[in-house]
Amino acid sequence: MARIAGVNIPKNKRVVVALTYIFGIGPSLSKSILKDLKIDENKKVDQLDEKEEKKLREKIEKDQRTEGELKRERRDSVERLKRIDCYRGVRHKKGLPVKGQNTRTNSRTVRGNVRKMAGSGKKAAPSPK
């Protein structure tokens, strides 16, 4: 397995897909990185030679914010919102949807699958024999 940015990427996948296993690299960024380095995106990871693998590792670690750095940055921005008590920060604190979604329905995943209507989510009554 090739190890890039602290992540083991799978050998049996195409390079363009395998790079998306790294947090912070999506399909379009993956394609542009491979285009810059002139690596065929249809090549499998185990077909890369050491030179190409090294170029790929250096490019990603030098130019892209990935994994821990990106997660830390995202966490810090949410903490800042909470600290300054803006509307979005308050919604984060309460565990509610932040970006204006409807909350009367459709926010089960954020609220922790709470069902407040009578009968919703209940088990069916046992049938008489």
The 8 nearest C-alpha neighbors of each residue, nearest first, counted from 0:
[[1, 10, 9, 7, 8, 2, 45, 44],
 [0, 2, 8, 7, 3, 10, 9, 44],
 [1, 3, 7, 6, 5, 8, 0, 4],
 [2, 4, 5, 6, 56, 1, 7, 8],
 [5, 3, 6, 60, 2, 56, 65, 59],
 [4, 6, 3, 2, 7, 66, 21, 67],
 [7, 5, 2, 3, 4, 8, 21, 20],
 [8, 6, 2, 1, 0, 9, 3, 5],
 [7, 9, 1, 17, 6, 0, 2, 20],
 [10, 8, 11, 0, 12, 17, 7, 44],
 [11, 9, 44, 45, 0, 12, 8, 43],
 [10, 12, 9, 43, 44, 45, 13, 17],
 [13, 11, 43, 10, 17, 9, 44, 14],
 [12, 14, 43, 16, 42, 15, 41, 44],
 [13, 15, 17, 44, 16, 43, 40, 42],
 [14, 16, 40, 13, 29, 17, 18, 30],
 [17, 15, 14, 13, 18, 19, 12, 26],
 [16, 18, 14, 19, 20, 15, 8, 12],
 [17, 19, 20, 16, 15, 21, 29, 14],
 [18, 20, 25, 21, 24, 17, 16, 26],
 [21, 19, 18, 17, 22, 8, 16, 24],
 [22, 20, 19, 24, 18, 23, 6, 66],
 [23, 21, 66, 24, 65, 20, 19, 69],
 [24, 22, 65, 21, 25, 66, 64, 69],
 [25, 23, 19, 22, 21, 28, 29, 18],
 [24, 26, 19, 28, 27, 29, 23, 18],
 [25, 27, 29, 28, 19, 30, 24, 15],
 [26, 28, 30, 29, 25, 31, 24, 32],
 [29, 27, 31, 30, 25, 26, 24, 32],
 [28, 30, 26, 32, 27, 31, 15, 25],
 [31, 29, 27, 33, 28, 32, 34, 15],
 [30, 32, 34, 28, 33, 29, 35, 27],
 [33, 31, 35, 29, 34, 30, 28, 36],
 [32, 34, 36, 38, 30, 31, 35, 37],
 [33, 35, 37, 31, 32, 36, 30, 38],
 [36, 34, 32, 33, 37, 31, 38, 30],
 [35, 37, 33, 34, 38, 32, 55, 54],
 [38, 36, 34, 35, 33, 39, 32, 40],
 [37, 39, 33, 36, 40, 34, 51, 35],
 [40, 38, 41, 42, 37, 33, 34, 14],
 [39, 41, 15, 42, 14, 38, 33, 13],
 [40, 42, 39, 13, 43, 14, 15, 38],
 [43, 41, 40, 13, 39, 14, 46, 44],
 [42, 44, 13, 46, 12, 14, 45, 11],
 [45, 43, 10, 14, 46, 47, 13, 12],
 [44, 46, 10, 47, 43, 11, 0, 48],
 [47, 45, 43, 44, 48, 42, 10, 11],
 [48, 46, 45, 44, 51, 52, 49, 43],
 [47, 49, 50, 51, 52, 46, 45, 53],
 [50, 48, 52, 51, 53, 47, 54, 46],
 [49, 51, 53, 52, 48, 54, 47, 55],
 [52, 50, 54, 53, 48, 49, 47, 55],
 [51, 53, 49, 55, 50, 54, 56, 47],
 [52, 54, 56, 50, 55, 51, 49, 57],
 [55, 53, 51, 57, 52, 56, 58, 50],
 [54, 56, 52, 58, 53, 57, 51, 59],
 [55, 57, 53, 59, 3, 54, 58, 60],
 [56, 58, 54, 60, 55, 59, 61, 53],
 [59, 57, 55, 61, 56, 60, 62, 54],
 [58, 60, 63, 56, 61, 62, 57, 55],
 [59, 61, 57, 58, 62, 63, 56, 4],
 [62, 60, 58, 59, 57, 63, 64, 56],
 [61, 63, 59, 58, 60, 64, 57, 65],
 [64, 62, 59, 65, 60, 61, 58, 23],
 [63, 65, 69, 68, 23, 62, 66, 60],
 [64, 66, 23, 69, 22, 68, 63, 67],
 [65, 67, 22, 69, 68, 70, 23, 21],
 [68, 66, 70, 69, 71, 65, 72, 64],
 [67, 69, 71, 70, 66, 65, 72, 64],
 [68, 70, 72, 65, 71, 67, 66, 64],
 [71, 69, 73, 67, 72, 68, 74, 66],
 [72, 70, 74, 68, 69, 73, 67, 75],
 [71, 73, 69, 75, 70, 74, 68, 76],
 [72, 74, 70, 76, 71, 75, 69, 77],
 [75, 73, 71, 77, 76, 72, 70, 78],
 [76, 74, 78, 72, 77, 73, 71, 79],
 [75, 77, 79, 73, 78, 74, 72, 80],
 [78, 76, 80, 74, 79, 75, 81, 73],
 [79, 77, 75, 81, 80, 76, 82, 74],
 [78, 80, 82, 76, 77, 81, 75, 83],
 [81, 79, 88, 77, 78, 83, 82, 85],
 [82, 80, 88, 78, 84, 79, 83, 89],
 [81, 83, 79, 84, 80, 78, 88, 85],
 [82, 84, 80, 81, 85, 79, 88, 78],
 [85, 83, 81, 82, 88, 89, 80, 86],
 [84, 86, 88, 87, 83, 80, 89, 81],
 [85, 87, 89, 88, 90, 84, 80, 97],
 [88, 86, 90, 89, 85, 97, 91, 80],
 [89, 87, 81, 80, 91, 85, 90, 86],
 [88, 90, 92, 86, 91, 87, 84, 81],
 [89, 91, 87, 93, 95, 88, 92, 97],
 [92, 90, 88, 94, 89, 93, 87, 95],
 [93, 91, 89, 90, 94, 88, 81, 95],
 [92, 94, 90, 91, 95, 89, 88, 96],
 [93, 95, 91, 92, 90, 109, 110, 96],
 [94, 96, 90, 93, 109, 97, 110, 91],
 [97, 95, 98, 100, 109, 90, 99, 94],
 [98, 96, 90, 87, 99, 95, 91, 100],
 [97, 99, 100, 96, 87, 90, 101, 95],
 [100, 98, 97, 101, 96, 102, 87, 95],
 [101, 99, 98, 96, 102, 97, 106, 105],
 [100, 102, 103, 104, 99, 105, 106, 96],
 [103, 101, 104, 106, 105, 100, 96, 95],
 [104, 102, 101, 105, 106, 100, 107, 115],
 [103, 105, 102, 106, 101, 107, 100, 114],
 [106, 104, 107, 102, 101, 103, 108, 100],
 [107, 105, 102, 109, 108, 104, 110, 96],
 [106, 108, 112, 110, 109, 105, 111, 113],
 [107, 109, 111, 112, 110, 106, 105, 113],
 [108, 110, 107, 106, 111, 95, 94, 96],
 [111, 109, 107, 108, 112, 106, 113, 95],
 [110, 112, 108, 109, 113, 107, 106, 94],
 [113, 111, 107, 108, 110, 114, 109, 106],
 [114, 112, 111, 107, 110, 115, 108, 106],
 [115, 113, 116, 112, 119, 120, 107, 117],
 [114, 116, 113, 117, 119, 118, 120, 112],
 [117, 115, 119, 114, 118, 120, 113, 121],
 [118, 116, 119, 115, 114, 121, 120, 113],
 [117, 119, 121, 116, 120, 122, 115, 114],
 [120, 118, 121, 117, 116, 114, 115, 122],
 [119, 121, 118, 122, 114, 117, 116, 123],
 [122, 120, 119, 118, 123, 117, 124, 114],
 [121, 123, 124, 120, 118, 125, 119, 126],
 [122, 124, 121, 125, 126, 120, 118, 119],
 [123, 125, 126, 122, 121, 127, 118, 120],
 [126, 124, 123, 127, 122, 128, 121, 118],
 [125, 127, 124, 128, 123, 122, 121, 118],
 [128, 126, 125, 124, 123, 122, 121, 118],
 [127, 126, 125, 124, 123, 122, 121, 118]]
